[in-house]
Structures are given as structure tokens and as C-alpha cells.
């Protein structure tokens, strides 16, 4: 607990080291937080379990960032110590596992316990907040959102044209079916047969139910899981980034691709659209199953660019992690 009346101590509990999307978000929140902010320093589950009670006791409120079984233990401790908690929800494990054809009743049960035990559910985009309220109406009154920020320090200097493969395309999500990468492959196959034989598609991410089919296309370069630094390098080398997700709560990838001067084509289901003020029809995939639409919009981006225009539609101050941290502190103090 804080020792000064005007000093609020926040404890951010979550993975900030693994390099996953949620871990990158958690790490950004920690790095931009006030110096007195507490966070987990142990990597082992046992070490983190020992840290939780001590740091919950010293804090005024706790933010649990990302799905973890330990969140339930932490939320129970919050109740014991009389501390309020919020759960920063990067995705819906129950729904996404079903979409990815790997349903898991145990994980779904754990997620529902977190939603029940926490005092506040924070979605990572306004669109995801509305989806949660519709699909979990019993928690609607305690559901809000904290949109992910943008790390503007990642913005690349002017990249010489020759450094980018003019027909290079990159996507992330590996073999997860909800990412819709198979349909990107089928759209590219149409273009290869229609006069674009030198297209390459770089796929990054873990294996999943669609991995075998994705790898069957000869133009695919499957990099598997890569570090964040490697991913940024791959964005810089490719002309187009595509996210054809059927469900995407936010996703930092499209924005990081923009910062790497890469043209982007993303589905209307992507929560990242919440921070782009205006976009055009050519920037959006309306139907993630329509390979003709995807092919035509890829062809358009081979001739045109959209990254400069879309970057201009992002307000640097309001989308920064510093702004998100101020918003987070205001939310947590209100608990």
C-alpha cells in the first residue's frame, strides 16, 4: 500500500518477457508507468507465485495483463487484501480456440473464472469491448476498454526502394485458422497464375491446424516463430502486410508494419482500425473468405501505396504508450 496520500501504487501482473503480442503490450505499459509501479520480475511460475502476495499487499490496485491460470490466484489474493483488480483482456481464449479448431474446456473455464473474479474487464479495443458485452452480457456493466498504444520509436527512417521486395508480402499468425492465411495463399495463387510469378508470401507465427496447407503453396516462406526484432526486419523487406483475420481484438502487427513503411491490407474485423481515423475501401478486406477481393486489393497495392496516408491518420500524441499509461492510471484510480 502507498505510504503517501497522493502516491498511487499500481501493480502490473503479467508476462512482459516472452515476446508475444500480450507480452509486448505488458512490457510497454510497465516501461511507461510511474517509477513506483510494481511488476513481476521472476520468469518461473513458482517465483511469480511467491511475488504475487507481497506485491499485491504493497499496491493500491492490480492490473492482470493477459491470460494466465495464476490470475485466479492473484484475484483471490486481491479480495483477501481488499484490493481492486482489473483484467486486461488481449483476446478471448474460449472463442479463439474454437475458431482455431483446438477447443479447450479447461482454458475456457479458467477464462470465465477470471471474468467473474475481477472487478473490471478491459478490452484492448473499443470493438472488442462491444463484442464482449454482446457475448458475455453478464459482465457488461464491468467491461470497458484500454486501447493498445503505438511504439512510435519503432518508426523506420526512409527505407530505400531497393530494400523492399516489390512483390513481397508478409503476414503473421502462423497456422491459426482464425488468421485466414490459407485464403491469402489462394488469392496469391490467382495472381501468380495471372501474371505475377515472382510473388513471395512470408508467414510468421507458430504452427496450427492450417500450417500444412499453407506450406503446400510454393511461394510461401514459413519463418515460424521469430523474435520481435526479426519481425520488424521482415516488415522492412516486404512491400505489403496482410492481416486477413476473422477475429482480431487489436493486433499490433498492422501498426508496426506501417511504421516500417509497409503498405497494409487488413480485414474489417481488426481492432487496430479503432486508432485509424479514416481509411479507404482499398485498405480493407470486407469478406475474409473472398479470395477474388483479396487478390484485387493486393494487385492495387502493387501499383499504389497507402502507408503514408494511413500514418497521417494516426494522432501521435493520443496513440502513444505514454497516453495509454495515463488513461490506465485514471481507470485504476477510479476503482
Buried (B, 14 or more C-beta within 10 A) or exposed (E): EEEEEEEBBBBBBBBBEEBBBBBBBBBBBBBBBEEBBBBBEEEEEEEBBEBBBEBBEBBBBBBBBBBBEBBBBBBBBBEEBEBBBBBBBBBBBBBBBBBBEEEBEEBBEBBBBBBEBBBBBBBBBBBBBBBBBEEBEEBBEBBBBBBBBBBBEBBEEEBEEEEBBEBBBBBBBBBBBBBBBBBBBBBBBBBBEEEBEEBBBBBBBEBBBBBEBBBEBEBBEBBEEBEBEEBBEBBBBBBBBBBBBBBBBBBBBBBBBBBBBBBBBBBBBBBBBBBBEEBEEEBBBEEBEBBEBBBBBBBBBBEEBBBEEBBEEBEEEEBBBBBBBEBBBEBBEEB
